[in-house]
Amino acid sequence: MRRFTAVTETLIVAGLLVADIDHRQLARDSLFLMAEVRLVGSEAQYRVKVRNLSAGGMMAEGPMTVQRGSQIEVNLRNIGWVQGVVAWIQDNRFGIALINEIDPKLARAPLVAGEGTPRFVKPPISFHGTGPLRKV
């Protein structure tokens, strides 16, 4: 069995300091979540699939062209815009090391707490006493 040790790597991009304390050791949630991504300073937004998410980073998949070290912003459901740096690229997938840690469970939470029973699970309305049905 191979044992991994914590490796400290520091990446400085455009004045931002990103400390990467072996992000591979952090617990990741495998999920399928859509998110908006943009390069810092760019107005163009791209829709990507978030394949896994941890407190310190994520793997995204999409048509966006990025380079390792690029500053990036991601709009995550229930969290909002977070900043990160592209850590690796493979085909149309790329890893993002987040500048600040997040709570990945927030992204999994429902968008809005439901008020009562959703409409699609309510019993149908009864039409008794409205007269005979006609053929349409």
C-alpha positions as CSV (number, residue, x, y, z in Angstrom):
1,M,0.0,0.0,0.0
2,R,1.3,3.4,-1.0
3,R,1.2,6.2,1.5
4,F,0.8,9.8,0.6
5,T,2.3,12.6,2.7
6,A,1.1,16.2,2.8
7,V,3.0,18.3,0.3
8,T,2.9,22.1,0.5
9,E,2.9,24.0,-2.7
10,T,2.4,27.7,-3.1
11,L,1.1,29.3,-6.3
12,I,1.2,33.0,-6.8
13,V,-1.0,34.3,-9.6
14,A,-1.5,38.0,-10.2
15,G,-0.7,38.9,-6.6
16,L,-3.0,36.2,-5.1
17,L,-1.4,33.5,-2.9
18,V,-2.9,30.1,-3.1
19,A,-1.7,27.6,-0.5
20,D,-2.3,24.0,-1.7
21,I,-1.9,21.6,1.3
22,D,-2.4,18.4,-0.6
23,H,-5.9,19.0,-1.9
24,R,-6.1,15.3,-2.9
25,Q,-6.3,14.4,0.8
26,L,-9.5,16.5,1.3
27,A,-12.8,14.7,1.3
28,R,-14.6,15.2,-2.1
29,D,-18.3,14.9,-2.9
30,S,-19.0,13.3,-6.2
31,L,-21.9,15.0,-7.8
32,F,-23.4,16.4,-10.9
33,L,-24.1,20.1,-10.6
34,M,-24.2,22.9,-13.2
35,A,-22.3,26.1,-12.5
36,E,-21.3,29.3,-14.3
37,V,-17.6,30.0,-14.7
38,R,-15.7,33.1,-16.0
39,L,-12.1,34.2,-16.2
40,V,-11.4,37.0,-13.8
41,G,-11.8,40.3,-15.6
42,S,-13.9,38.8,-18.4
43,E,-17.6,39.2,-18.8
44,A,-18.0,36.0,-20.8
45,Q,-19.6,33.2,-18.7
46,Y,-19.6,29.5,-19.5
47,R,-21.8,26.7,-18.2
48,V,-19.8,23.8,-16.8
49,K,-20.6,20.5,-15.0
50,V,-19.1,20.2,-11.6
51,R,-18.1,16.6,-11.2
52,N,-16.7,16.7,-7.7
53,L,-16.5,19.3,-5.0
54,S,-14.5,19.7,-1.8
55,A,-13.8,22.5,0.6
56,G,-10.6,23.5,-1.3
57,G,-11.4,22.8,-4.9
58,M,-13.5,21.2,-7.6
59,M,-13.3,19.4,-11.0
60,A,-15.3,21.0,-13.7
61,E,-16.1,19.9,-17.3
62,G,-17.1,22.1,-20.1
63,P,-16.3,23.9,-23.4
64,M,-14.3,26.7,-21.7
65,T,-10.6,27.0,-22.7
66,V,-8.4,27.7,-19.7
67,Q,-4.7,27.6,-18.9
68,R,-3.0,26.3,-15.7
69,G,-2.6,29.2,-13.3
70,S,-5.6,31.2,-14.8
71,Q,-7.6,33.1,-12.2
72,I,-11.2,32.0,-12.4
73,E,-14.6,32.6,-10.7
74,V,-17.3,30.0,-10.2
75,N,-20.9,30.7,-9.3
76,L,-22.0,27.7,-7.2
77,R,-25.6,27.1,-6.2
78,N,-26.4,28.3,-2.6
79,I,-22.8,29.7,-2.3
80,G,-22.4,32.3,-4.9
81,W,-19.3,33.5,-6.7
82,V,-16.0,32.0,-5.4
83,Q,-12.5,32.7,-6.7
84,G,-10.0,30.0,-7.6
85,V,-7.0,29.2,-9.8
86,V,-6.9,26.5,-12.5
87,A,-4.6,23.8,-11.0
88,W,-4.7,21.2,-13.9
89,I,-6.3,20.5,-17.3
90,Q,-7.1,17.3,-19.0
91,D,-9.2,17.4,-22.2
92,N,-12.3,19.3,-21.4
93,R,-12.0,18.8,-17.7
94,F,-10.0,21.1,-15.3
95,G,-9.3,21.3,-11.6
96,I,-9.8,24.5,-9.7
97,A,-8.0,25.2,-6.4
98,L,-10.2,27.7,-4.4
99,I,-8.7,30.8,-2.8
100,N,-11.0,30.4,0.2
101,E,-12.5,27.2,1.5
102,I,-16.2,26.6,1.1
103,D,-18.8,24.2,2.7
104,P,-19.5,21.8,-0.2
105,K,-22.7,20.6,1.6
106,L,-24.3,23.9,0.9
107,A,-24.1,23.3,-2.9
108,R,-26.0,20.0,-2.4
109,A,-28.8,21.6,-0.3
110,P,-32.1,22.3,-2.0
111,L,-32.4,25.8,-3.5
112,V,-35.4,26.9,-1.4
113,A,-37.0,25.3,1.6
114,G,-40.4,24.1,0.5
115,E,-43.6,25.6,1.9
116,G,-46.0,22.7,2.2
117,T,-46.6,20.0,-0.3
118,P,-45.3,20.7,-3.9
119,R,-48.0,21.1,-6.5
120,F,-47.0,18.0,-8.4
121,V,-47.6,15.7,-5.4
122,K,-51.0,17.2,-4.4
123,P,-54.1,15.1,-5.1
124,P,-56.0,16.0,-8.3
125,I,-59.0,18.3,-7.9
126,S,-62.3,16.5,-7.9
127,F,-64.7,17.4,-10.6
128,H,-67.8,15.7,-9.1
129,G,-71.1,17.5,-9.8
130,T,-69.8,19.6,-12.7
131,G,-71.9,17.7,-15.3
132,P,-71.1,15.1,-17.9
133,L,-67.7,15.1,-19.5
134,R,-67.7,15.8,-23.2
135,K,-65.5,14.2,-25.8
136,V,-63.0,16.5,-27.2
